[in-house]
Amino acid sequence: MARVAPTQRRRATAAWWLAAGLAAAVLIAVGVQSHLKQQRDIQAGMEARREVMQALRVTNQKFDLAVRTVHEAPGV
């Protein structure tokens, strides 16, 4: 088996660590982006919930007004 010179072995080791470091950086970046998207989706969902709740309040108020109007109508 041929022996590898120490400088070549160091280069191979350095290249491996560089590749591993870059892969780790990419994974971290993807994880951070995924987390940020999830947070944006949660915020958008909460805003949609607030809007639906407000619409239901308005609808309930209008319905109550209609019920009162019907009950207060003469001849009923």
C-alpha positions in Angstrom: 0.0 0.0 0.0 1.4 3.4 -0.9 2.0 5.8 1.9 0.4 9.2 1.7 2.6 12.2 2.4 1.8 14.1 5.6 1.0 17.3 3.7 -1.4 15.4 1.5 -3.1 13.9 4.6 -3.3 17.3 6.2 -4.9 18.7 3.0 -7.4 15.9 2.9 -8.3 16.3 6.5 -8.6 20.1 6.1 -10.8 19.6 3.0 -13.0 17.2 4.9 -13.4 19.6 7.8 -14.2 22.5 5.4 -16.8 20.3 3.6 -18.3 19.3 7.0 -18.3 22.9 8.2 -20.0 24.1 5.0 -22.6 21.3 5.2 -23.3 22.3 8.9 -23.7 26.0 7.9 -26.1 25.1 5.2 -28.2 22.9 7.5 -28.2 25.7 10.1 -29.3 28.2 7.5 -32.1 25.9 6.3 -33.2 25.3 9.9 -33.3 29.0 10.6 -35.3 29.8 7.5 -37.7 27.0 8.3 -38.2 28.4 11.8 -38.7 31.9 10.5 -41.3 30.7 8.0 -43.1 28.8 10.7 -43.2 31.9 12.9 -44.6 34.0 10.0 -47.3 31.3 9.3 -48.2 31.3 13.0 -48.5 35.1 13.0 -50.6 35.0 9.8 -52.9 32.4 11.4 -53.3 34.5 14.5 -54.2 37.6 12.5 -56.7 35.6 10.5 -58.2 34.3 13.7 -58.5 37.9 15.0 -60.3 38.9 11.8 -62.7 36.0 12.0 -63.5 36.8 15.6 -64.2 40.4 14.8 -66.4 39.4 11.9 -68.4 37.0 14.2 -68.8 39.9 16.7 -70.2 42.2 14.1 -72.5 39.4 12.7 -73.7 38.7 16.2 -74.5 42.4 16.8 -76.4 42.6 13.5 -78.3 39.5 14.3 -79.2 40.8 17.8 -80.4 44.0 16.2 -82.6 42.1 13.7 -84.1 40.0 16.5 -84.9 43.0 18.6 -86.4 44.7 15.6 -88.6 41.7 14.8 -89.8 41.5 18.5 -90.4 45.2 18.7 -92.4 45.4 15.5 -96.1 46.3 16.0 -98.6 43.5 15.6 -96.3 40.7 16.6 
